[in-house]
Amino acid sequence: MINTLSNLEEIAIFRRNYHAAKLIIDTNTLLLLFVGTYDLNYLSSCPLMTDNGKNYKSRDFDVLKKIIQIFVGNVVITPHVLSEVNMLVRKRIKEPHRTPHFGSYAKHGSNTHTVFRL
């Protein structure tokens, strides 16, 4: 049976007990981070956040930020995830939302190698 971590306190305890543990960010999670950082109000209308049936809210973004803070320095984003996010943003996010915010991520991403660490 797999033991799941069901709240922030359990996640923090796990992190303290397993210092080498890493948090791997997948495509939808990274999209939530990008869109929420850009504009929390845009979460409810962004096609990337609503078309998958998830309907993310600002609370989801806040929880994600807290989890990332617990793992600061040990967050992994693979090049495959970055590539998928780039493709989805180019296809689904229209101006005026795409260039001002998501363009800055593309500039930072071009200087990375195998793995991003936040």
C-alpha positions as CSV (number, residue, x, y, z in Angstrom):
1,M,0.0,0.0,0.0
2,I,1.3,3.4,-0.9
3,N,1.4,6.0,1.8
4,T,0.2,9.4,0.5
5,L,1.0,12.8,1.9
6,S,-2.3,14.5,2.4
7,N,-1.5,17.9,3.8
8,L,1.3,20.5,3.9
9,E,2.4,19.4,7.4
10,E,2.9,15.8,6.3
11,I,4.9,17.0,3.3
12,A,7.1,19.2,5.5
13,I,7.8,16.3,7.9
14,F,8.6,14.1,4.9
15,R,11.0,16.7,3.6
16,R,12.7,17.1,6.9
17,N,13.1,13.3,7.2
18,Y,14.3,12.8,3.6
19,H,16.7,15.7,2.9
20,A,17.6,14.4,-0.5
21,A,14.0,14.1,-1.7
22,K,13.2,16.0,-4.9
23,L,10.0,17.5,-6.2
24,I,9.4,16.7,-9.8
25,I,7.2,19.2,-11.6
26,D,5.0,17.8,-14.4
27,T,3.4,19.7,-17.3
28,N,0.0,20.7,-15.7
29,T,1.7,21.7,-12.5
30,L,4.2,23.9,-14.3
31,L,1.4,25.5,-16.3
32,L,-0.4,26.2,-13.0
33,L,2.7,27.8,-11.6
34,F,3.3,29.9,-14.8
35,V,-0.3,31.0,-15.2
36,G,-0.8,31.7,-11.5
37,T,2.4,33.7,-11.3
38,Y,1.2,35.7,-14.3
39,D,-2.3,36.5,-13.1
40,L,-4.4,34.6,-10.6
41,N,-7.5,35.9,-12.3
42,Y,-6.5,34.4,-15.6
43,L,-6.6,30.9,-14.1
44,S,-10.4,30.8,-14.5
45,S,-10.3,31.7,-18.2
46,C,-6.9,30.4,-19.4
47,P,-7.7,27.5,-21.9
48,L,-4.7,25.5,-20.5
49,M,-6.2,25.6,-17.1
50,T,-9.9,24.9,-17.9
51,D,-9.9,22.5,-21.0
52,N,-8.5,19.6,-19.0
53,G,-11.5,19.7,-16.7
54,K,-9.4,20.7,-13.7
55,N,-10.6,24.2,-13.3
56,Y,-7.8,25.3,-11.1
57,K,-8.4,28.1,-8.5
58,S,-6.1,30.5,-6.7
59,R,-6.1,28.1,-3.7
60,D,-4.5,25.4,-5.9
61,F,-1.8,27.9,-6.9
62,D,-1.2,28.9,-3.2
63,V,-0.8,25.3,-2.2
64,L,1.6,24.6,-5.0
65,K,3.7,27.6,-4.0
66,K,3.8,26.3,-0.4
67,I,4.9,22.8,-1.6
68,I,7.6,24.3,-3.8
69,Q,8.8,26.4,-0.8
70,I,9.2,23.2,1.2
71,F,11.4,21.7,-1.5
72,V,13.3,24.9,-2.5
73,G,16.6,23.9,-4.0
74,N,15.3,20.4,-4.8
75,V,12.7,21.1,-7.5
76,V,13.3,19.3,-10.8
77,I,11.8,20.2,-14.2
78,T,12.8,18.1,-17.1
79,P,13.5,19.4,-20.6
80,H,10.6,17.3,-21.8
81,V,8.2,19.1,-19.6
82,L,9.6,22.4,-20.6
83,S,9.2,21.5,-24.3
84,E,5.6,20.4,-23.7
85,V,4.7,23.6,-21.8
86,N,6.3,25.7,-24.6
87,M,4.3,23.9,-27.3
88,L,1.0,24.2,-25.3
89,V,1.6,27.9,-24.6
90,R,2.4,28.7,-28.2
91,K,-0.7,26.8,-29.4
92,R,-3.2,27.8,-26.8
93,I,-2.3,31.1,-25.2
94,K,-3.2,34.1,-27.3
95,E,-2.0,37.6,-27.1
96,P,-2.0,39.8,-25.0
97,H,-1.3,37.1,-22.4
98,R,1.4,35.1,-24.2
99,T,4.3,37.5,-24.9
100,P,4.7,39.6,-21.8
101,H,4.9,36.9,-19.3
102,F,5.5,33.6,-21.0
103,G,8.2,35.1,-23.2
104,S,10.3,35.8,-20.1
105,Y,10.2,32.1,-19.2
106,A,11.4,31.2,-22.7
107,K,14.4,33.4,-22.4
108,H,15.4,31.9,-19.1
109,G,14.8,28.4,-20.4
110,S,17.2,28.8,-23.3
111,N,20.1,29.0,-20.9
112,T,19.5,25.7,-19.2
113,H,20.9,22.3,-19.7
114,T,19.5,18.9,-18.8
115,V,17.5,19.8,-15.7
116,F,16.1,23.0,-14.2
117,R,16.3,23.4,-10.4
118,L,14.2,26.0,-8.7
